[in-house]
């Protein structure tokens, strides 16, 4: 019998798993799908990355330590195929897994290990939830009274920065434009506001270097359609177009992002 749901429908049918993993995956799939999609549905202002972390915390709470590694990896695979933007899921889950296991737990009991992982996971989640407020305050001095702001796409973190500026009696107008190239031509400064958990360990040089799974939803990749005719979720903006990045770990130049990635993953 076919299990209905976006995640299952988009799962690659030709992917081969060892029988043990396949058995656990099939019995585990619907639960993870329901948790993840329920969080996204009920918490409208939540980002995909934060929803993914909340889902992984639910996995830690429900399973024994000896089963956790496999179940966490399977949960990430399920979420990657739930027709949601993959970029934040990838980077956020990878950082989460490193954070909850950054010291050896071999000498701890199973229950102690589980509680330590939960505590670290909740600490990690709390940091993510504070990111937007930190970024908004960091960006505030760069919003001048009476200025005009061109903003690109619907970004929750950009929205919060605009709200923070308005609360501080900054008057500005918001418009849309083909941002980076037009801004350079017009000698306007481009800033990027983003949470550090969205930093990914890829180093593209052009549009073709971006992984397809980052540019298109899972359903689009499985549809067989000509991807060149579909609008990508993200594109590549060369760093020389960007002046600064406002993040929860500070105000960074584009060249400093690689240094921060090294700190995050070492």
PADOFI-875500 format. One record per residue (C-alpha): residue in one letter; y, z, x. Coordinates in steps of 0.02 Angstrom, whole numbers, plus 50000, padded with zeros to 5 digits. Last residue first. Example, Ala and Ser with C-alpha at 12.3 -4.5 7.8 and 13.67 -1.06 7.14 Angstrom:
residues 2
S499475035750684
A497755039050615
END
This chain:
residues 266
X511055067551835
X511285057951672
X512965064751612
X513725065551786
X513225047551825
X513925042051658
X515555050851700
X515695040951862
X515355024751767
X516735029251643
X518005031751783
X518275012951805
X518865011451625
X520195024851655
X519835041551575
X520715054551467
X519575069451452
X517815074951408
X518055072851219
X518665055251251
X520295045451258
X519985029451355
X521435021851452
X522275005251493
X521004992751425
X521154973851446
X520604974951629
X518984982951568
X518294966851493
X517994968551304
X516204964751254
X515784963251070
X515104974650937
X514324973050764
X514064954350786
X514574941950649
X513124930450612
X513114911650648
X512544913850829
X511124924450762
X510274909450681
X509204918050551
X507414923550583
X507664938950475
X506934951450598
X508494952450708
X509614953050555
X508624967450478
X508734977350640
X510624976350637
X511494965350764
X512524967150924
X511674982151004
X509924975450969
X510474958951045
X510784967251212
X512534963351280
X512444952251434
X512864936551335
X514574943351289
X515094944851472
X514914955751626
X513824968951545
X513454985551630
X512254995651523
X512005014351533
X512825018151367
X514335029251331
X514285033551145
X513995051951182
X515715052051264
X516575050951095
X517795036551081
X519635032251072
X520095016351166
X521895012651217
X522704995551232
X524494993851297
X525584979451239
X526184965651355
X526164952751214
X524834942351302
X523874958151345
X523974964251166
X523384947451100
X521874947851213
X521424965751168
X521774966750983
X521524951750876
X522684960650756
X522724973850620
X524144985050563
X524615003350557
X526415009450549
X527085025050632
X528035041150600
X527495056450699
X527805072450600
X526435082550686
X525285081150536
X525505062250547
X524915062350729
X523365072450685
X522985060650541
X523115045650658
X521945054050782
X520725057850641
X520735039550588
X520425033850767
X518905045550775
X518245039150610
X518415021050665
X518685007250539
X519054991350637
X520474988450763
X522144997350755
X523864990450793
X525105004650803
X526985003450776
X528095016750853
X529395027450764
X528905043750847
X527805040050996
X525905041650988
X525375044051170
X525645062851164
X524375064251020
X522915055351106
X522205071151186
X522385080651022
X521425067350926
X520085066551061
X519765085251053
X519685084950862
X518465070450866
X517305078650992
X517075095450906
X515565089550805
X514755082750963
X514935099251053
X514175108550906
X512695096350909
X512355100051094
X512425118751061
X511225116250915
X510035106951028
X510135120251163
X509705133851038
X508305123450963
X507575119651135
X507645138051182
X506815142951017
X505415130251043
X505105136151221
X505015154251165
X503745149351031
X502665139651153
X502725153551282
X503845150951433
X503235147651611
X503305128851597
X505075128251528
X505875118951672
X507735116151654
X508675101351577
X507485100251430
X508675101751281
X510055092151370
X508985077551429
X508305074351254
X510055075551180
X510775063351307
X509435050651264
X509675053551078
X511545050551089
X511415035051198
X510115026151092
X510735031450920
X512535027150966
X512085009351016
X510805006150878
X511985002950733
X510965006450575
X509594995850496
X508325010050504
X507365002850652
X508195013350788
X507945028450675
X506055026150673
X505965023750861
X506995039550890
X505825049250775
X504315042550871
X505035048951034
X505375065950955
X503625066650882
X502785062551048
X503775075551145
X503645088451008
X501775089650979
X501425103051111
X502995112151054
X502385113950875
X503315104450740
X504525108250598
X506055115350686
X506015102650827
X505915088250702
X507395095150604
X508385095750766
X507935077450795
X508645073050623
X510255082450657
X510405072750820
X510185056050731
X511485060650601
X512695064550743
X512395047350820
X512565038250653
X514275045950625
X514585058250483
X516025056150361
X514915051850212
X513755066850232
X512535064850087
X512005046850120
X511905047850310
X510955064350302
X509765057350171
X509445041850278
X508905052450427
X507845064950331
X506985051750224
X506565040450372
X505895055250470
X504745060350326
X504195042550288
X503605039350466
X502545054550507
X500845049450440
X501045031550502
X501705037150671
X500335049750702
X498985036650671
X499885023450774
X500125035550918
X498265039850921
X497765021550903
X498795015651051
X500255005550983
X500534986750962
X502124979350889
X501744963550789
X502394970250624
X504114974350694
X504844988450586
X506214981750473
X505344985050308
X504845002450367
X506625007650409
X507355000050252
X506195008750132
X504645005150030
X502915009750096
X501714995450066
X500005000050000
END
